[in-house]
Amino acid sequence: MKPAASENQSATSNLVAQAKAIGQKRLVKELEHFKKHFLVVTKQVQILSSDSKVWALLIAPQDPPYSEGKFKISLEFGPEYPFKPPRISFLTPIYHPNVNAKGDVCLTLLAIENWKPAVTLATVISSLISLINNPEPERGLSLEIVAEYVNKHDQFLQKAKEKSAEAKG
């Protein structure tokens, strides 16, 4: 005998509610761990705000050409988190091959096919800082900046440095 449609809807609603509760608990733990451990060892990241769906962080890279800037980013957590990755976007413009004009970032770790629920937000932020310091032109989002990075690297470094000096979060 098949379960009634209302029973299926109720079961689905319960699963969705459980997934959201898991995501909320995970975010609370992540935030506590992030504050206690990650922020202690790095001066490159500051939490500006954190709620259940969006975190705002300020990243201050230590390596040139971005070392003169402070970049505000947002991490958005969908209802499927941690089973689906958060969405990262730059709110402060950054002159970088892996970030487009809208602030979208191409971070391999966050691709659906690469994401694992066990990945911590400290790992995500560490990976983002690594990407800022070590661009991946083969995964570029801004073709013009990628071409400059590959073909006129000194010019790219100068522009990135100048634009970073303007970026104060």
For each residue, the residues with C-beta under 8 A, 3 or more apart:
1:
2:
3: 7 8 11
4: 7 8
5: 8 9
6: 9 10
7: 3 4 10 11
8: 3 4 5 11 12
9: 5 6 12 13
10: 6 7 13 14
11: 3 7 8 14 15
12: 8 9 15 16
13: 9 10 16 17
14: 10 11 17 18
15: 11 12 18 19
16: 12 13 19 20 79
17: 13 14 20 21
18: 14 15 21 22
19: 15 16 22 23 79 80 83
20: 16 17 23 24 79
21: 17 18 24 25
22: 18 19 25 26 82
23: 19 20 26 27 77 79 80 81 82
24: 20 21 27 28 52
25: 21 22 28 29
26: 22 23 29 30 81 82
27: 23 24 30 31 52 77 81
28: 24 25 31 32
29: 25 26 32 33
30: 26 27 33 34 120 121 122
31: 27 28 34 35 47 50 55
32: 28 29 35 36
33: 29 30 36 37 38 120 122
34: 30 31 37 38 39 47 121 122 125
35: 31 32 38 39 47
36: 32 33 39 40
37: 33 34 40 41 122
38: 33 34 35 41 42 45 122 125 126
39: 34 35 36 42 45 46 47
40: 36 37
41: 37 38
42: 38 39 45 129
43: 60 62
44: 59 60 61 62 129
45: 38 39 42 57 58 59 60 125 129
46: 39 57 58 60
47: 31 34 35 39 50 55 56 57
48: 56 57 58 72
49: 54 55 56
50: 31 47 54 55 56
51: 54 55
52: 24 27 77
53: 76 77
54: 49 50 51 74 75 76 77
55: 31 47 49 50 51 74 75 77 121
56: 47 48 49 50 72 73 74 91
57: 45 46 47 48 72 73 74 75 125
58: 45 46 48 70 71 72 73 169
59: 44 45 70 71 72 73 125 128 129 132
60: 43 44 45 46 67 69 70 71
61: 44 66 67 69 71 129 132 133
62: 43 44 67
63: 66 67 133
64: 67 157 161
65: 157 158 160 161 164
66: 61 63 69 71 94 96 132 133 160 161 164
67: 60 61 62 63 64 164
68: 161 164 165 167
69: 60 61 66 92 94 163 164 165 166 167 168
70: 58 59 60 92 167 168 169
71: 58 59 60 61 66 90 91 92 94 132 167 169
72: 48 56 57 58 59 90 91 92 169
73: 56 57 58 59 88 89 90 91 92 128
74: 54 55 56 57 88 89 91
75: 54 55 57 86 87 88 121 124
76: 53 54 86 87 88 89
77: 23 27 52 53 54 55 81 86
78: 81 84 86 87
79: 16 19 20 23
80: 19 23 83 84
81: 23 26 27 77 78 84 85 86
82: 22 23 26 117 119
83: 19 80 117
84: 78 80 81 112 115
85: 81 109 110 111 112 115 119 124
86: 75 76 77 78 81 110 121 124
87: 75 76 78 110
88: 73 74 75 76 105 107 110 124 128
89: 73 74 76 102 103 104 105
90: 71 72 73 93 94 99 103 105
91: 56 71 72 73 74 103
92: 69 70 71 72 73 167 168 169
93: 90 101 103 163 167
94: 66 69 71 90 99 132 163 164 167
95: 145 159 160 163 164
96: 66 99 132 135 142 145 160
97: 135 136 137 140 141 142 145 146 149
98: 105 106 107 131 135 136 139 140 141
99: 90 94 96 103 104 105 106 141 142
100: 103 104 141 142
101: 93 142
102: 89
103: 89 90 91 93 99 100
104: 89 99 100 141
105: 88 89 90 98 99 128 131 141
106: 98 99 136 139 140 141
107: 88 98 110 111 124 127 128 131
108: 111 114 127 136 139
109: 85 114 115 119 123 124 127
110: 85 86 87 88 107 114 115 124
111: 85 107 108 114 115
112: 84 85 115
113:
114: 108 109 110 111
115: 84 85 109 110 111 112 119
116: 119
117: 82 83
118:
119: 82 85 109 115 116 123 124
120: 30 33 123 124
121: 30 34 55 75 86 124 125
122: 30 33 34 37 38 125 126
123: 109 119 120 126 127
124: 75 85 86 88 107 109 110 119 120 121 127 128
125: 34 38 45 57 59 121 122 128 129
126: 38 122 123 129 130
127: 107 108 109 123 124 130 131
128: 59 73 88 105 107 124 125 131 132
129: 42 44 45 59 61 125 126 132 133
130: 126 127 133 134
131: 98 105 107 127 128 134 135 136
132: 59 61 66 71 94 96 128 129 135
133: 61 63 66 129 130
134: 130 131
135: 96 97 98 131 132 140 149
136: 97 98 106 108 131 139 140
137: 97 140 146 149 150
138:
139: 98 106 108 136
140: 97 98 106 135 136 137 143 145 146 149
141: 97 98 99 100 104 105 106
142: 96 97 99 100 101 145 146
143: 140 146 147
144: 147 148
145: 95 96 97 140 142 148 149 156
146: 97 137 140 142 143 149 150
147: 143 144 150 151 152
148: 144 145 151 152 153 155 156 159
149: 97 135 137 140 145 146 153 156
150: 137 146 147 153
151: 147 148
152: 147 148 155 156
153: 148 149 150 156 157
154: 157 158
155: 148 152 158 159
156: 145 148 149 152 153 159 160
157: 64 65 153 154 160 161
158: 65 154 155 161 162
159: 95 148 155 156 162 163
160: 65 66 95 96 156 157 163 164
161: 64 65 66 68 157 158 164 165
162: 158 159 165 166
163: 69 93 94 95 159 160 166 167
164: 65 66 67 68 69 94 95 160 161 167
165: 68 69 161 162
166: 69 162 163
167: 68 69 70 71 92 93 94 163 164
168: 69 70 92
169: 58 70 71 72 92
